[in-house]
Amino acid sequence: MRTLTIIAGLGACVALAGCEQSSSQASTTEVAAPAVKKSIARPRQLYAGQEQILSVDAAALDMDQGKLVLNVKGKTPGAGYTDVAFVPRIYPAAPKDGIYEVDVVAMKPSKPGAATPTPVEIEKAWEGYPEGRLKGVTFITKTNQVTAMLPAPKAGS
């Protein structure tokens, strides 16, 4: 009787195991999330009162007389943000893809106003950029990031 109970229990386990759906038979409605690129950079410490702006709408890189000029159109969380700047991230080694990361930051207003997104434009040269290794720049804000690639060299230069 005892042997019969054990055999019946094993049979039930095998039957239940056969009912489970294998991972290869899983529903095709599941969509895998795209792999997030892991950054090897770390942000620099910001000054007291500095924080990332709200978002970047458009970004571009330009070469002007041998200087790399970063151009960004974005939004701050509200009016009164000043000293908008780019803060390059710190890398232990050059990124393999040549795309460097830069935080877009601004000084918070001393008296916060209405929390209405305010457009801002920034155009500044990047002194000491990694010439020869840089292929693009990813601009990082609170809510998004935008990558701009280095323009192709002009003919005759």
Salt bridges, closest charged atoms under 4 A:
GLU51 OE1 - LYS108 NZ 3.95
GLU51 OE2 - LYS142 NZ 2.97
ASP57 OD2 - LYS75 NZ 2.91
ASP97 OD2 - LYS37 NZ 2.76
GLU101 OE1 - ARG89 NH1 3.98
ASP103 OD1 - ARG89 NH2 2.94
